[in-house]
Amino acid sequence: MGSIYLIRHGQASFGAENYDVLSPLGIEQASALGDHLNRLGVRFDRCFSGDLNRQQDTARATLQRMAASQQRLPVEIDSAFNEFLADEVIRAHMDDLLAVEPHAMQIFANAASHRAEFQRLFKYVIYRWASGEHEKQGLESWQSFVDRVQAGLRRILTLASQKDHIAIFTSGGTITALLQLIIGVPPIRAFELNWQIVNTSLSRLKFRDQDVALASFNSHAHLELLKNPELVTYR
């Protein structure tokens, strides 16, 4: 059987004007992952990433710490593995949110200093979006997002050899969509798993032809072994 390693990007710049930039800690996390994979002797036959900077930069920082053959491995870009547009989801549901939380705009505007409140409101919005019961015109629906991710996975499987080891550097929402597809849980249950996905964690899929199974989820031993709790982050 072949293996697909789903790798969440390193810590991005939460609360900054541009979120899509790895923080110094995010680079350290990716480097730690590369060192760990190198010690384990993991070698990828192909490497994919969405086209977001935080995904591509995580891929490069990880591969750079692996064997020379991995450092030369091209990172193939497929936007199917991009994260859903969280800012657009929030804006589309803001009027509904303000009806139950009048201070929502202030909390979102100062997310870095209101992390717990941000997460509470973000969950409310995401659950409304993922339910499929509150569709907004012009906004990518949860089902459309899942379909996009599934199409990307099928493209990879179609071209994969039987024993390929393939890396996909992506985001938490993308991994959540794949979990829903592979283990068949409802979207809300899938998002309960989403909140646990650690930056640069590994989730491993096993495949034979187009059949895919979940082999492991959210492994972050490469961070735990360093015995620095600050390396374990979720944004």
DAURZI-V663360 format. One record per residue. N is the residue number from 0. SS is DSSP state (hx for helix, st for strand, lp for the rest). OMEGA is omega in whole degrees, 0 to 359 (none if undefined). Layout:
# DAURZI-V663360
n=N ss=SS omega=OMEGA
n=N ss=SS omega=OMEGA
This chain:
# DAURZI-V663360
n=0 ss=lp omega=175
n=1 ss=st omega=180
n=2 ss=st omega=171
n=3 ss=st omega=178
n=4 ss=st omega=175
n=5 ss=st omega=185
n=6 ss=st omega=177
n=7 ss=st omega=180
n=8 ss=lp omega=175
n=9 ss=lp omega=180
n=10 ss=lp omega=178
n=11 ss=st omega=187
n=12 ss=lp omega=181
n=13 ss=lp omega=179
n=14 ss=lp omega=179
n=15 ss=lp omega=180
n=16 ss=lp omega=177
n=17 ss=lp omega=180
n=18 ss=lp omega=190
n=19 ss=lp omega=177
n=20 ss=lp omega=177
n=21 ss=st omega=173
n=22 ss=lp omega=174
n=23 ss=hx omega=178
n=24 ss=hx omega=178
n=25 ss=hx omega=177
n=26 ss=hx omega=178
n=27 ss=hx omega=178
n=28 ss=hx omega=180
n=29 ss=hx omega=178
n=30 ss=hx omega=178
n=31 ss=hx omega=178
n=32 ss=hx omega=179
n=33 ss=hx omega=178
n=34 ss=hx omega=182
n=35 ss=hx omega=179
n=36 ss=hx omega=179
n=37 ss=hx omega=178
n=38 ss=hx omega=180
n=39 ss=hx omega=181
n=40 ss=lp omega=179
n=41 ss=lp omega=177
n=42 ss=lp omega=179
n=43 ss=lp omega=174
n=44 ss=lp omega=176
n=45 ss=st omega=181
n=46 ss=st omega=179
n=47 ss=st omega=175
n=48 ss=st omega=164
n=49 ss=lp omega=183
n=50 ss=lp omega=177
n=51 ss=lp omega=183
n=52 ss=hx omega=183
n=53 ss=hx omega=178
n=54 ss=hx omega=181
n=55 ss=hx omega=182
n=56 ss=hx omega=174
n=57 ss=hx omega=178
n=58 ss=hx omega=183
n=59 ss=hx omega=181
n=60 ss=hx omega=178
n=61 ss=hx omega=183
n=62 ss=hx omega=182
n=63 ss=lp omega=181
n=64 ss=lp omega=180
n=65 ss=lp omega=182
n=66 ss=lp omega=184
n=67 ss=hx omega=180
n=68 ss=hx omega=180
n=69 ss=hx omega=178
n=70 ss=hx omega=179
n=71 ss=lp omega=183
n=72 ss=lp omega=179
n=73 ss=lp omega=174
n=74 ss=st omega=182
n=75 ss=st omega=186
n=76 ss=st omega=175
n=77 ss=lp omega=184
n=78 ss=hx omega=174
n=79 ss=hx omega=183
n=80 ss=hx omega=172
n=81 ss=lp omega=172
n=82 ss=lp omega=170
n=83 ss=lp omega=186
n=84 ss=lp omega=186
n=85 ss=hx omega=180
n=86 ss=hx omega=179
n=87 ss=hx omega=177
n=88 ss=hx omega=180
n=89 ss=hx omega=181
n=90 ss=hx omega=182
n=91 ss=hx omega=183
n=92 ss=lp omega=187
n=93 ss=hx omega=181
n=94 ss=hx omega=178
n=95 ss=hx omega=180
n=96 ss=hx omega=181
n=97 ss=hx omega=179
n=98 ss=hx omega=180
n=99 ss=hx omega=180
n=100 ss=lp omega=185
n=101 ss=lp omega=183
n=102 ss=lp omega=187
n=103 ss=hx omega=183
n=104 ss=hx omega=179
n=105 ss=hx omega=181
n=106 ss=hx omega=180
n=107 ss=hx omega=180
n=108 ss=hx omega=180
n=109 ss=lp omega=188
n=110 ss=hx omega=184
n=111 ss=hx omega=180
n=112 ss=hx omega=177
n=113 ss=lp omega=189
n=114 ss=hx omega=182
n=115 ss=hx omega=179
n=116 ss=hx omega=176
n=117 ss=hx omega=183
n=118 ss=hx omega=179
n=119 ss=hx omega=181
n=120 ss=hx omega=178
n=121 ss=hx omega=177
n=122 ss=hx omega=179
n=123 ss=hx omega=181
n=124 ss=hx omega=183
n=125 ss=hx omega=180
n=126 ss=hx omega=175
n=127 ss=hx omega=181
n=128 ss=hx omega=184
n=129 ss=hx omega=181
n=130 ss=hx omega=183
n=131 ss=lp omega=183
n=132 ss=lp omega=184
n=133 ss=lp omega=183
n=134 ss=lp omega=180
n=135 ss=lp omega=183
n=136 ss=lp omega=178
n=137 ss=lp omega=181
n=138 ss=lp omega=175
n=139 ss=lp omega=179
n=140 ss=lp omega=176
n=141 ss=hx omega=181
n=142 ss=hx omega=177
n=143 ss=hx omega=176
n=144 ss=hx omega=178
n=145 ss=hx omega=180
n=146 ss=hx omega=178
n=147 ss=hx omega=180
n=148 ss=hx omega=180
n=149 ss=hx omega=178
n=150 ss=hx omega=177
n=151 ss=hx omega=179
n=152 ss=hx omega=180
n=153 ss=hx omega=178
n=154 ss=hx omega=180
n=155 ss=hx omega=182
n=156 ss=hx omega=181
n=157 ss=hx omega=184
n=158 ss=hx omega=187
n=159 ss=lp omega=170
n=160 ss=lp omega=190
n=161 ss=lp omega=185
n=162 ss=lp omega=179
n=163 ss=lp omega=169
n=164 ss=st omega=190
n=165 ss=st omega=176
n=166 ss=st omega=172
n=167 ss=st omega=177
n=168 ss=st omega=191
n=169 ss=st omega=186
n=170 ss=lp omega=184
n=171 ss=hx omega=181
n=172 ss=hx omega=178
n=173 ss=hx omega=177
n=174 ss=hx omega=178
n=175 ss=hx omega=178
n=176 ss=hx omega=179
n=177 ss=hx omega=176
n=178 ss=hx omega=178
n=179 ss=hx omega=181
n=180 ss=hx omega=191
n=181 ss=hx omega=182
n=182 ss=hx omega=169
n=183 ss=lp omega=178
n=184 ss=lp omega=176
n=185 ss=lp omega=182
n=186 ss=hx omega=183
n=187 ss=hx omega=177
n=188 ss=hx omega=178
n=189 ss=hx omega=180
n=190 ss=hx omega=173
n=191 ss=hx omega=173
n=192 ss=hx omega=181
n=193 ss=hx omega=185
n=194 ss=lp omega=182
n=195 ss=lp omega=187
n=196 ss=lp omega=185
n=197 ss=lp omega=175
n=198 ss=lp omega=183
n=199 ss=lp omega=175
n=200 ss=lp omega=179
n=201 ss=st omega=168
n=202 ss=st omega=189
n=203 ss=st omega=175
n=204 ss=st omega=171
n=205 ss=st omega=182
n=206 ss=st omega=169
n=207 ss=st omega=188
n=208 ss=lp omega=180
n=209 ss=lp omega=179
n=210 ss=st omega=185
n=211 ss=st omega=177
n=212 ss=st omega=177
n=213 ss=st omega=180
n=214 ss=st omega=177
n=215 ss=st omega=185
n=216 ss=st omega=166
n=217 ss=st omega=177
n=218 ss=st omega=177
n=219 ss=lp omega=179
n=220 ss=hx omega=181
n=221 ss=hx omega=177
n=222 ss=hx omega=182
n=223 ss=hx omega=182
n=224 ss=lp omega=179
n=225 ss=lp omega=174
n=226 ss=lp omega=176
n=227 ss=lp omega=184
n=228 ss=hx omega=181
n=229 ss=hx omega=179
n=230 ss=hx omega=181
n=231 ss=lp omega=183
n=232 ss=lp omega=187
n=233 ss=lp omega=178
n=234 ss=lp omega=none
